[in-house]
Amino acid sequence: MKIGLIGFGKAGRAAAAVILQNKSASLEWVLRRSTVLENRSAAEFLGIESSDPSLIYSLAHTPVAALLDEHPVDFIVDFSSETGIEAYGEEAAKRGVKIVSAASHYPESTVEYLQELSKRTVVFWSANITLGVNFIMYAAKFLKKIAPWADIKISEEHFKEKKGISGTAKIIATVLDINEQDINTTRVGGIVGRHEIVFGFPYQTVRLVHDSISREAFGNGALFAATNLTDKTTGFYRFEDILRPYFVM
């Protein structure tokens, strides 16, 4: 599975490290807006021994069309920004290159654009691309369906400098139809991220907890999505779509 990576910030670098160490995937190239690190090897920069090409290109000097023609890939994994899709979406769709986006937010107009692209290729988008968070959300939906009368509370903990309620907690609240005002928020120390969903039943309590240990979890989630979409040719997918088959007993 040949992968091109868009974005090389903190999350993008963590994702690159995971891809470089995965034997079933090859990081063919990295594309970023900045010219910093241009023509360097991502593997060399990250200190990882790998035979993957992983050359870093800058959008300032390398058109997406030329990059895709000269260095074709099966998947584009996007860890850039909500506007990143504008730079490569059309060229990827033309060539049937599958897209896995980890952008944390898209306006409705961009979601509609993703859906249009998905008529010609596979498009996957998850605002939180970690497997664990999406698993507990999916499991929580089942538990609420079984016991709609249960008390439900959401708690989230993050590092001291993080502002506002986490986007993931808001998504969980939306999925479970809970008011954002009922989310308990803690900001202390250097916690990477913790989300907890508590179900209160008579005489018992169920807790679904996800702890983020490092950003490499984003890379694992992106690879999980790509692996489960290799046999698809078109369509717009969310994490729930690829988790659903695993819940069939």
C-alpha positions in Angstrom: 0.0 0.0 0.0 1.7 3.2 -1.2 0.9 6.3 0.8 1.4 10.0 0.2 1.2 12.2 3.3 -0.1 15.7 3.3 1.0 17.9 6.2 4.1 17.5 8.4 3.3 19.2 11.7 3.3 17.4 15.0 0.4 15.0 14.1 1.8 14.5 10.5 5.2 13.6 11.8 3.8 11.2 14.3 1.7 9.6 11.5 4.8 9.4 9.2 6.7 7.6 12.0 3.9 5.0 12.2 3.7 4.5 8.4 7.5 4.2 8.1 7.5 1.4 10.6 4.6 -0.5 9.1 5.7 -3.4 6.8 2.5 -3.4 4.8 2.7 0.3 3.9 5.2 2.5 2.1 5.5 6.2 2.7 6.2 7.4 -0.8 6.3 11.1 -0.2 5.3 14.0 2.1 3.8 17.2 0.8 3.7 20.4 2.9 3.2 24.1 2.2 6.5 25.1 3.9 9.8 24.9 2.1 11.5 23.9 5.4 12.9 20.3 5.1 12.2 20.3 1.3 14.0 17.4 -0.5 14.9 15.8 2.9 13.9 12.3 3.7 11.2 12.0 6.3 12.7 8.8 7.6 16.1 10.4 8.0 14.6 13.5 9.7 12.7 11.3 12.1 15.7 9.0 12.7 13.8 5.9 11.5 15.5 3.2 9.5 13.3 2.6 6.5 13.6 1.8 2.8 10.5 3.9 2.0 11.3 6.9 -0.3 9.6 9.4 2.1 11.0 12.5 0.3 9.6 15.8 1.5 8.2 18.1 -1.2 6.9 21.7 -0.9 3.7 22.8 -2.6 5.5 26.0 -3.4 7.7 24.2 -5.9 5.9 20.9 -6.7 2.4 20.8 -8.3 0.1 18.1 -6.9 -0.6 16.8 -10.4 3.0 16.3 -11.3 3.7 14.7 -7.9 0.9 12.2 -8.4 2.0 11.4 -11.9 5.6 10.9 -11.1 5.2 9.2 -7.8 1.7 7.5 -7.8 0.2 6.3 -4.6 -2.8 4.3 -3.5 -3.8 6.6 -0.6 -3.4 10.2 0.4 -3.4 10.6 4.1 -4.1 14.2 5.1 -2.9 15.7 8.4 -2.9 19.3 7.2 -5.7 21.8 7.8 -9.4 22.2 6.8 -8.3 23.9 3.6 -5.7 21.2 2.6 -8.2 19.2 0.5 -8.5 22.1 -1.9 -4.9 21.7 -3.0 -5.1 18.0 -3.9 -8.7 16.7 -3.9 -9.5 17.2 -7.6 -6.2 15.7 -8.8 -6.6 12.7 -6.4 -10.2 12.0 -7.6 -9.2 12.2 -11.2 -6.7 9.4 -10.7 -8.8 7.3 -8.3 -6.4 7.9 -5.4 -8.2 7.2 -2.1 -8.3 9.9 0.5 -8.0 9.5 4.3 -8.5 12.8 6.0 -7.8 13.5 9.7 -8.7 17.2 9.6 -10.3 18.0 12.9 -12.9 20.3 11.4 -14.5 21.0 8.0 -17.2 23.5 7.3 -20.4 22.1 5.8 -19.4 23.3 2.3 -16.2 21.3 2.5 -18.1 18.2 3.6 -20.3 18.6 0.6 -17.1 18.8 -1.6 -15.8 15.6 0.0 -19.0 13.9 -0.9 -18.7 15.1 -4.5 -15.2 13.7 -4.7 -16.4 10.4 -3.2 -18.4 9.8 -6.4 -15.1 9.2 -8.2 -12.9 7.8 -5.4 -12.9 6.7 -1.8 -13.0 9.5 0.7 -12.7 8.8 4.5 -13.0 11.6 7.1 -12.8 11.4 10.8 -12.5 14.5 13.1 -10.7 12.2 15.6 -8.9 9.4 13.8 -7.8 7.4 16.8 -9.3 3.9 16.7 -9.9 3.8 20.5 -12.0 7.0 20.6 -14.2 5.8 17.7 -14.6 2.4 19.3 -15.9 3.8 22.6 -18.3 6.2 20.8 -19.7 3.3 18.7 -19.9 1.1 21.8 -21.6 3.9 23.7 -24.3 4.2 21.0 -25.1 0.5 21.4 -25.2 0.8 25.2 -27.6 3.8 25.0 -29.8 1.9 22.6 -30.0 -1.0 25.1 -30.6 1.3 28.1 -31.9 4.7 27.0 -33.0 5.5 30.5 -29.4 5.3 31.9 -27.8 8.5 33.3 -24.9 9.5 31.0 -22.0 11.8 31.8 -19.0 12.8 29.7 -15.6 13.9 31.2 -12.6 15.1 29.3 -9.1 15.9 30.6 -6.3 17.6 28.6 -3.0 19.5 29.1 -3.2 22.8 31.0 -2.9 25.1 28.0 -5.8 23.6 25.9 -8.6 26.0 25.5 -12.3 25.2 25.5 -14.1 21.9 25.4 -12.3 19.3 23.3 -13.7 18.7 19.8 -13.9 15.0 20.5 -16.0 15.5 23.6 -18.4 17.6 21.6 -18.7 14.9 19.0 -19.4 12.3 21.7 -22.0 14.6 23.2 -23.7 15.0 19.8 -23.6 11.2 19.1 -25.3 10.5 22.5 -27.6 13.6 22.4 -26.1 15.2 25.5 -25.9 19.0 26.1 -22.4 20.4 25.9 -22.9 22.1 29.2 -23.0 18.7 30.9 -19.4 17.9 29.8 -17.0 17.9 32.7 -13.7 19.5 31.7 -10.3 19.3 33.5 -7.1 21.2 32.5 -4.0 20.2 34.4 -0.4 19.4 33.9 0.7 17.7 30.7 -2.2 15.2 30.1 -2.2 14.3 26.4 -5.9 13.5 26.4 -8.5 11.5 28.2 -12.2 11.0 27.5 -14.6 9.1 29.7 -18.3 8.2 29.1 -20.0 7.1 32.3 -23.3 5.2 32.2 -25.2 5.1 35.6 -27.6 2.2 36.1 -29.3 1.2 39.3 -26.8 -0.8 41.4 -24.0 -0.6 38.7 -21.9 1.8 36.7 -20.3 1.3 33.3 -17.3 3.4 32.3 -15.9 3.7 28.7 -12.4 5.4 28.9 -9.9 6.4 26.3 -6.5 7.7 27.1 -4.3 9.3 24.5 -0.6 8.4 25.2 1.0 9.9 22.1 0.1 11.3 18.7 1.2 8.1 17.0 -2.3 6.9 17.8 -3.5 9.2 14.9 -1.2 7.3 12.5 -2.4 4.0 13.7 -6.0 5.1 13.1 -5.2 6.4 9.6 -3.6 3.1 8.7 -6.5 1.1 10.1 -8.9 3.2 8.0 -6.8 2.7 4.8 -6.4 -1.0 5.4 -10.2 -1.4 5.7 -10.8 0.6 2.5 -8.4 -1.1 0.1 -11.2 -3.1 -1.5 -13.5 -0.1 -2.1 -13.5 2.0 -5.3 -15.8 4.9 -4.4 -17.9 6.2 -1.5 -17.8 8.5 1.5 -16.9 6.8 4.7 -16.7 7.6 8.4 -15.2 5.5 11.2 -18.6 4.0 12.0 -18.8 2.6 8.5 -15.6 0.6 8.9 -16.3 -0.5 12.5 -19.8 -1.7 11.8 -18.7 -5.1 10.3 -16.6 -5.9 13.4 -19.7 -5.6 15.6 -21.6 -8.4 13.7 -21.5 -11.4 16.0 
